Amino acid sequence: MKMLGLGLGLGLQRAIRSIHGLADAPRLTRFSLHPPKSVEVGFADGSAFNLSSEFLRVYSPAADSKLRSVGGEKVIFGRCHVGIMSAEPVGNYGVRLVFDDLHKTGIYTWDYLYHLGSNKFLLMRNYIKTLKIHGLSRTPRPK
């Protein structure tokens, strides 16, 4: 799936950025789904990011994606083996990823994907630290 020349109205761009608290992200120039394990995105500033399915699932922008409240903090855990089944374009501003754990309500805007890619290592480190604090794991619990 490759998407080029995406144009958004200035008002819509600002609204999307304000929702995610993002600065101006460069224009998306490439989106490639590598099921089940990753998405690759490229931007007009030359940056490119390979984002794993676990990382994208954990940082889903959907309100219902937070599976467990631990001490008032919303934590997703046990998702190291989650896969991406498909990607569905949403207008010309984002994509809905469908995961094999049946999560499919998050819309990843191009700005949000840029934010995730730009901060991938910090976000993943914070996620792992949060799991450790709460005695949780990236590995699913046995049934």
Disulfide bonds with the S-S distance in Angstrom:
none
